[in-house]
Amino acid sequence: MMKEKQMASQLEDEDDPRVLESEIEALLFASDEPLSAGRLSALTGTNSVKKVKTVISALEDFYRLHDRSYGIVEIAGGYQITTLSEFSRLVSSLFKSRRKARLSQAAMETLAIVAYKQPINRLDIEAIRGVNCDGVLSTLVERELIAITGRGEGIGKPYLYSTTNRFLEYLGLKDYRDLPSVEELEKSLENIDLIPKPIDMDENPEEDIEEEDSEIVIETDRE
């Protein structure tokens, strides 16, 4: 009799949408990376991606209705709880004492090329930039902003590079199809703590630059 009551109680909990809401909310709070609807479904044992998305939508409505300082965003193929943009300055002050990692101008240019030309090999990147990119590519791979995603055609079958989900997270994009124009991307990169504001050659003509002074033009294949 006791076992039957326990089983009945368990079934009631599984059917209660509030239980699923709490489970999904707990997982999103605990995760330091976006979780896809499929992953959330598997972790909660729901076996219904549609139900998970319905719950996420309900949570978003609840947060907005109660004026929470955070919300759920769809980013890099998954969902993540983040603080609202109006609290960004306040939250950033909390981490002011932490050392911020920065990318060089060369790394930022290379990252932009990979973003718009992916998948792309090292030789093609160097043809666009006009300089060797071995060290820069290693840095971007180490920081998980790009990754080797295959091999190209030709002599030696060179590695092909593409941007990662971490790159999408930094820019707040769902997937690479949401990439903005080159100009908008440059502005977005300027506002990311990981990447410094690009050097203005007109305002700082005598500032030391690691590489040759050349204009980088990226032609996108998108219409």
Order of alpha helices (4+ residues) and beta strands (2+ residues): alpha-alpha-alpha-alpha-beta-beta-alpha-alpha-beta-alpha-alpha-beta-beta-alpha-alpha
